[in-house]
Amino acid sequence: MSQKVLLVDDEPKVLASLRRCLAERFDLTCAGSGDEALAIVERDGPFAAIVSDVRMPGMDGLTLLREMRRRVPETVRLVLSGHADFAAVVAAINEGAVFRFHTKPVAPEVLTESLECALVRHHKERTAGGWVDPGKDLVRDVAEIRRAMANGDLRLYLQPQWRVGSETVIGAEALVRWNHPERGLLLPGAFLGAVEAGDLVGELTSHMLDLACAELRHWAEQDLPAMRIAVNATALDFGDNSFPARVMRVLERHGVAPAGLEMELTEGLAIADIPGTQAVVKSLRGHGVVTSIDDFGSGHATLGWLRKLPVSKLKIDRMFVEDLTVDAEAYRMLETIVTLARDLRLSVLAEGVETMAQMELVRRAGCDAVQGFLVARPMPAEDFVPWLRRGARWDGAGG
């Protein structure tokens, strides 16, 4: 029997998107506010886990989870937060009100993996006969992550990106996986909460940048066609004037051209400090490094502010893509984004394409490229070149 999970978020579109994914694994109940969540727990509880947004009208998510800790202390509690909530969330983790957190937007599959890992670990700790202090647990996880980076256990995975129309691979997004010595291969949802809370995000960015540039060098030695690897960076990176110089040093150390690298910045973080971000983006562009906005359309802003940032690409948030076949409004919005992007001379990539129907709609809307399970699932970096050599021309079979 699946475990009962309560999902709390005041944004109906976000709630619907996460619900579709989580409902495949859990007995899911949804609430649109903290007060509604408390009433549901009182009526239908207990729940194995509660996942809540931080910012909601009335009772905020952290207040809700603190109250849940008091009422049902054995419930696993996860929180979804914006960048500005970082300090408050870390404090809640340290006092035990929250087990894990993810910054929004979070991919549904990442949240699913994180929730499953948290439930399994919590069950093991309970059956072992003792309560584990979340603060101590967090410190241990942070130390493990530092060792994993030093030992090469945080590995580079690549998800191919596909040009619509020509059916050719144009590059890949760099993704991190942890080859844990005891728990096996872990998806980011299992450890990014500790990375964020332990202030290791910058170190992880540098680690992934180094791995990506080493892979670009490998591609050059294999005499492959020109392709890019896209690496996610943080708001702290894009707000640091020294970041472009750090990027160039890594490129030079591996002897690869800047044109092979793309730095991605999440939409919500991009608008937090437009003047600082603008300077860094301009500097990277001057050095020949492409920049893009990831998760575009996730609800943080409109296209207007893009005029201030000289980025080259928009990556459309997967929420638009997964709704295309069931929501005509989602398709109209995608068409609008593509049209305005054209006016700004930006290319458009659609994320999360998983079905032929979605592929046809993003093609019709005018997207330049796609990324998703329909083309190929993320693969270890060492498998990427053999995948290409086998003739990686998309045939709708999912790679």
Summary of the structure (lengths in Angstrom):
residues: 399
radius of gyration: 21.0
end to end distance: 33.1
largest distance: 63.4
contacts: 1328
relative contact order: 0.09
helix: 49%
strand: 21%
